[in-house]
């Protein structure tokens, strides 16, 4: 390591977050993605169980909203809602979290923590562990869920057969 490299400060997470946000506005690759690839920037989501998507799904279902209805009401892309609810490593944009909080009547700052966009408070981390443990699906599929499942499997089978 050169003397010049030793004297340079390692970027902190706030700086890296700002650079990553700025990177979203650019068409070229910037420092945020590189820092993430090098392991210099870790999301706060690693400190809480990945329950953000499950919480969004439960809140949506509690309010009787379809995924499409939630996407429309929150002015968020349908694919993004699907990714949030199904892909546990998805970290949504701050705007998305805020929009979902407004529609689902949940506190935006706490959702921001659960989404991995802010350092979670200890009490929230503990509650997330309890929620994760108790929210594993155990019930049978509803008639609508079963119908959707069967229709999807049918498409999968047909697509596998070259259809």
N, C-alpha and C positions, 0 to 999 in steps of 0.2 A: 504494500500500500504506500502510495506517495504521501509526503507530508501534507500536501494540499488536500488529499482525500481524507486524511485523518482529522483535519480541522473543520471539515464540512459537517453540518448537523444532519442527522437522519430525519427525513420528513416525518411529521407526526400525522396521526389519522385525520385530523381536521383538514390539513393541507391536502392530503391525498384525496379526501372526499371532495374538496373543492375542485381539484384537478379532474377527478372522475366526472363530476357534474359538468365541468367545462368541456370535457371530452365528448359528452353526449351531443354537444352543439357543433362539433367539428366533423368533417368528413374524413380526416386522417386519424391515425392512431396517436395518442398522446401518452403522458406519463402515468395516468391513473391505471390503465390496463396493464402496463408493464409492471408497475409496483404490485398490483394484485398477483400477477403471474409469478413474481419473485417472492411472494409470501410476506411482503412488507406491510400489507394492508389486510387486516382480517375483519370481517363483518362481525358486528355484535351479536348477530343471529346465532353464532356458535355457542353463545353463553346461555341461551334459553332453548328448550326443546323447540323443534320446528312446528309450532302450533298455529302460526299466523293464518295459514290457509284453512286449517280446520276450523278456527274461530270464525273466519269469514263465511265459510260454508254453513256452519251452525246458525250464525246470525241471519244469514240470507234465508235459510229454511225456516227458522223461527218466525220470520216475517212473511212467509209464504211467497217468496220471490223466486222465480226461475233465474238461472245464470244470465240469460238474455235480459230479463227485466232489470236485474241488478246492474248489468253493464250499461244499459240505456239510462237508468236513473242516475248512475254515478258518472255518466259521460266518459266511460273507460272502454277500451277495446274488449270485445268478447273473449278473444284469445288470451288476453292478459288475465281476466278473471279465471278462466279455465286453468291457466298455468299456476296462478296463486293457489287455487283450491286443490290442484292435483300434483304439482311438482314441488316437493318440499324444499328444494334449494333455490327457489325463485325469490329474489329480493325485489320488491316492487319499487317503482319511482315514488318519491315523496308526494307528488300530486295525486297519485293513485290512492295512496293510503289516506290522504286527507278527504278525497272524494268518497271513498268507502265509509270512512268514519261519519261523514255527514249523512249519507243515505241510511246507514245502519244504526245511527244514533249511538255511536261508541266514541269514547274519548280519543281524539287524534294523537295526543302525545303518547298515550300508552300503546296505541296501535303502532306508532312509529318505533317504539322500543321493540315490540314483538316482531315487527317486520325486519329487524336488523339494521335499522337506519339510525339508531341512537343506542347508547349504552343502557341496558335494562337495569332498573332498580332491583335490589335483592328480593323485595317482596313480590315483584312481578315475576322474577325468575322462579321463585318457589311456587307461586300460583300456576305458572306455566307447566311445571313438572306435574303438579296434581291434575291439571286439566288434561295433559297428554295421557296420563295414566288412566283417567276415567272416561276419555272420549274415544277410545278404540271402539270401532263398530262391532256390535255383538248381536244385533237384532237381525231377523230375516228381512229380506228385501220386501219393500212394499209392492203392491201390484204394479204401480207405475214404474218403479225401479226395475222390477223383474221384466216388464215388457220392454223397457229401454235396453236392458242388458241382452235380452234375447234377440232384439232387432239388430243390435250392434254385433253380436256373435254371428248372426246370419250373414251380415255384410263381410265380416272377417273371413268366414268360411268360403263365401262366394269369391272373394278377392283372392284367396289362396288357391282356388281351383281354376284361376285364370279368367274369372268372370268379370 
